[in-house]
């Protein structure tokens, strides 16, 4: 497992430094903030996603990530009707974070590792999450952005025969955290 963790952390820092460079230049069009990577033995598919909500409840210290993933990205079958809301799979992740700790390490580029609950395809499982809080505006106002890596396996969420052995990595880059 250590052989996977070290390169992942290095890759995360490289992506973070590239993202910081993008955020400092407003005249450059930024790439998608959220990308789903499907990693299989012979296959690596990268799919940009949109409409992602990241919220932090001040009372419960719970960070929530919500988005929808097109059915066809995760399942081998095709739904009968693409207009049907069932053609989108809700992705909901919740994890506890300490907002004070985030503020203390906001400019340090520290990588935090946490266990979170992921609900996908009507199944909930614990998954591993790596994240880096990033400054957003003046430090004293408590606002921050976040970059995250969320890893999960297709077999844990009953994602169909074609993708049962696939590993997924959801990359979130420098996305604003909404306070509630």
HUKA-V627663 format. One record per residue. RES is the residue in three letters. PHI is phi in whole degrees, -180 to 180 (* if undefined). PSI is psi in whole degrees, 0 to 359 (none if undefined). D_CENTER is the distance of its C-alpha to the mean C-alpha in Angstrom with 1 decimal. Layout:
res=RES phi=PHI psi=PSI d_center=D_CENTER
res=RES phi=PHI psi=PSI d_center=D_CENTER
This chain:
res=UNK phi=* psi=326 d_center=20.5
res=UNK phi=-63 psi=330 d_center=21.2
res=UNK phi=-65 psi=333 d_center=21.7
res=UNK phi=-86 psi=322 d_center=18.0
res=UNK phi=-65 psi=316 d_center=16.7
res=UNK phi=-61 psi=308 d_center=18.9
res=UNK phi=-64 psi=326 d_center=18.0
res=UNK phi=-64 psi=318 d_center=14.2
res=UNK phi=-66 psi=320 d_center=14.9
res=UNK phi=-65 psi=315 d_center=17.2
res=UNK phi=-61 psi=320 d_center=14.9
res=UNK phi=-62 psi=316 d_center=12.2
res=UNK phi=-65 psi=321 d_center=15.3
res=UNK phi=-64 psi=313 d_center=16.5
res=UNK phi=-63 psi=323 d_center=13.5
res=UNK phi=-63 psi=316 d_center=13.5
res=UNK phi=-66 psi=323 d_center=17.2
res=UNK phi=-65 psi=318 d_center=17.1
res=UNK phi=-65 psi=321 d_center=14.7
res=UNK phi=-63 psi=321 d_center=17.2
res=UNK phi=-61 psi=319 d_center=19.9
res=UNK phi=-65 psi=320 d_center=18.6
res=UNK phi=-69 psi=337 d_center=18.3
res=UNK phi=-84 psi=345 d_center=21.9
res=UNK phi=-116 psi=104 d_center=23.3
res=UNK phi=-74 psi=340 d_center=23.3
res=UNK phi=-82 psi=355 d_center=25.4
res=UNK phi=-97 psi=132 d_center=22.9
res=UNK phi=-70 psi=126 d_center=20.8
res=UNK phi=-81 psi=146 d_center=17.1
res=UNK phi=-71 psi=173 d_center=15.0
res=UNK phi=-56 psi=141 d_center=12.2
res=UNK phi=-76 psi=339 d_center=9.4
res=UNK phi=-133 psi=129 d_center=6.9
res=UNK phi=-134 psi=135 d_center=8.0
res=UNK phi=-103 psi=121 d_center=8.3
res=UNK phi=-104 psi=128 d_center=10.6
res=UNK phi=-104 psi=121 d_center=13.2
res=UNK phi=-114 psi=115 d_center=15.3
res=UNK phi=-128 psi=174 d_center=18.7
res=UNK phi=-58 psi=312 d_center=22.1
res=UNK phi=-107 psi=4 d_center=23.4
res=UNK phi=-136 psi=140 d_center=20.4
res=UNK phi=-140 psi=111 d_center=17.3
res=UNK phi=-116 psi=129 d_center=16.0
res=UNK phi=-113 psi=124 d_center=13.5
res=UNK phi=-128 psi=120 d_center=12.8
res=UNK phi=-72 psi=144 d_center=11.7
res=UNK phi=-124 psi=161 d_center=10.4
res=UNK phi=-137 psi=183 d_center=11.6
res=UNK phi=53 psi=63 d_center=12.4
res=UNK phi=-108 psi=136 d_center=9.2
res=UNK phi=-117 psi=127 d_center=10.5
res=UNK phi=-119 psi=119 d_center=9.4
res=UNK phi=-128 psi=151 d_center=12.7
res=UNK phi=-127 psi=120 d_center=14.5
res=UNK phi=-85 psi=119 d_center=17.7
res=UNK phi=-66 psi=328 d_center=20.3
res=UNK phi=-74 psi=318 d_center=22.5
res=UNK phi=-101 psi=354 d_center=20.4
res=UNK phi=59 psi=33 d_center=17.9
res=UNK phi=-105 psi=123 d_center=15.1
res=UNK phi=-93 psi=129 d_center=11.7
res=UNK phi=-119 psi=134 d_center=10.4
res=UNK phi=-119 psi=122 d_center=7.4
res=UNK phi=-129 psi=134 d_center=9.3
res=UNK phi=-160 psi=174 d_center=9.6
res=UNK phi=-121 psi=143 d_center=11.9
res=UNK phi=-116 psi=129 d_center=12.0
res=UNK phi=-56 psi=135 d_center=15.5
res=UNK phi=-50 psi=319 d_center=17.6
res=UNK phi=-70 psi=342 d_center=18.9
res=UNK phi=-75 psi=335 d_center=15.7
res=UNK phi=-115 psi=340 d_center=15.5
res=UNK phi=-118 psi=148 d_center=19.2
res=UNK phi=-77 psi=329 d_center=22.4
res=UNK phi=-80 psi=160 d_center=24.5
res=UNK phi=-112 psi=130 d_center=24.7
res=UNK phi=-65 psi=153 d_center=25.1
res=UNK phi=-63 psi=322 d_center=28.6
res=UNK phi=-130 psi=113 d_center=27.7
res=UNK phi=-67 psi=338 d_center=24.8
res=UNK phi=-78 psi=347 d_center=25.6
res=UNK phi=-70 psi=134 d_center=25.1
res=UNK phi=-57 psi=340 d_center=22.0
res=UNK phi=-68 psi=347 d_center=21.7
res=UNK phi=-78 psi=357 d_center=20.6
res=UNK phi=-118 psi=130 d_center=17.1
res=UNK phi=-98 psi=121 d_center=15.1
res=UNK phi=-68 psi=136 d_center=13.4
res=UNK phi=-118 psi=116 d_center=10.0
res=UNK phi=-130 psi=123 d_center=10.2
res=UNK phi=-122 psi=135 d_center=8.7
res=UNK phi=-133 psi=138 d_center=11.1
res=UNK phi=-152 psi=154 d_center=11.9
res=UNK phi=-90 psi=134 d_center=14.8
res=UNK phi=-135 psi=157 d_center=14.9
res=UNK phi=-100 psi=108 d_center=18.2
res=UNK phi=-59 psi=330 d_center=18.3
res=UNK phi=-70 psi=320 d_center=21.5
res=UNK phi=-65 psi=320 d_center=20.0
res=UNK phi=-59 psi=314 d_center=17.2
res=UNK phi=-64 psi=322 d_center=20.2
res=UNK phi=-64 psi=326 d_center=22.2
res=UNK phi=-110 psi=20 d_center=19.7
res=UNK phi=-60 psi=321 d_center=18.4
res=UNK phi=-105 psi=11 d_center=20.2
res=UNK phi=-91 psi=347 d_center=20.3
res=UNK phi=60 psi=30 d_center=17.1
res=UNK phi=-68 psi=140 d_center=16.8
res=UNK phi=-98 psi=122 d_center=14.0
res=UNK phi=-102 psi=143 d_center=13.5
res=UNK phi=-118 psi=135 d_center=12.8
res=UNK phi=-145 psi=162 d_center=12.6
res=UNK phi=-103 psi=135 d_center=12.9
res=UNK phi=-132 psi=164 d_center=11.3
res=UNK phi=-100 psi=122 d_center=12.5
res=UNK phi=-110 psi=129 d_center=10.7
res=UNK phi=-113 psi=121 d_center=13.0
res=UNK phi=-150 psi=136 d_center=13.2
res=UNK phi=56 psi=42 d_center=16.6
res=UNK phi=62 psi=26 d_center=18.5
res=UNK phi=-132 psi=136 d_center=17.6
res=UNK phi=-113 psi=134 d_center=16.0
res=UNK phi=-144 psi=158 d_center=15.2
res=UNK phi=-83 psi=136 d_center=14.2
res=UNK phi=-132 psi=163 d_center=11.3
res=UNK phi=-95 psi=136 d_center=10.7
res=UNK phi=-130 psi=134 d_center=8.0
res=UNK phi=-114 psi=136 d_center=8.9
res=UNK phi=-146 psi=156 d_center=8.7
res=UNK phi=-133 psi=121 d_center=11.2
res=UNK phi=-79 psi=142 d_center=12.8
res=UNK phi=-127 psi=145 d_center=14.6
res=UNK phi=-65 psi=145 d_center=17.8
res=UNK phi=-141 psi=95 d_center=18.2
res=UNK phi=86 psi=192 d_center=21.9
res=UNK phi=-61 psi=140 d_center=24.6
res=UNK phi=-60 psi=328 d_center=23.6
res=UNK phi=-75 psi=345 d_center=25.8
res=UNK phi=-84 psi=351 d_center=24.2
res=UNK phi=86 psi=358 d_center=21.2
res=UNK phi=-78 psi=146 d_center=18.6
res=UNK phi=-155 psi=160 d_center=15.6
res=UNK phi=-104 psi=170 d_center=12.5
res=UNK phi=-143 psi=143 d_center=9.3
res=UNK phi=-117 psi=137 d_center=7.5
res=UNK phi=-141 psi=152 d_center=4.9
res=UNK phi=-120 psi=124 d_center=5.1
res=UNK phi=-121 psi=117 d_center=4.9
res=UNK phi=-103 psi=138 d_center=8.3
res=UNK phi=-154 psi=158 d_center=10.6
res=UNK phi=-107 psi=141 d_center=14.0
res=UNK phi=-60 psi=322 d_center=15.6
res=UNK phi=-66 psi=335 d_center=18.7
res=UNK phi=-73 psi=342 d_center=17.2
res=UNK phi=-123 psi=20 d_center=16.4
res=UNK phi=50 psi=57 d_center=19.6
res=UNK phi=-93 psi=23 d_center=18.2
res=UNK phi=96 psi=158 d_center=21.6
res=UNK phi=-62 psi=318 d_center=24.0
res=UNK phi=-61 psi=322 d_center=22.8
res=UNK phi=-108 psi=17 d_center=19.2
res=UNK phi=-66 psi=330 d_center=20.2
res=UNK phi=-96 psi=359 d_center=20.0
res=UNK phi=-74 psi=146 d_center=16.9
res=UNK phi=-106 psi=144 d_center=14.0
res=UNK phi=-122 psi=148 d_center=10.5
res=UNK phi=-134 psi=118 d_center=7.7
res=UNK phi=-97 psi=118 d_center=4.4
res=UNK phi=-104 psi=123 d_center=4.6
res=UNK phi=-114 psi=126 d_center=4.4
res=UNK phi=-118 psi=116 d_center=8.0
res=UNK phi=50 psi=51 d_center=10.4
res=UNK phi=-97 psi=138 d_center=9.6
res=UNK phi=-65 psi=138 d_center=12.4
res=UNK phi=-98 psi=122 d_center=12.3
res=UNK phi=-89 psi=129 d_center=15.0
res=UNK phi=-90 psi=142 d_center=17.6
res=UNK phi=-119 psi=none d_center=19.5
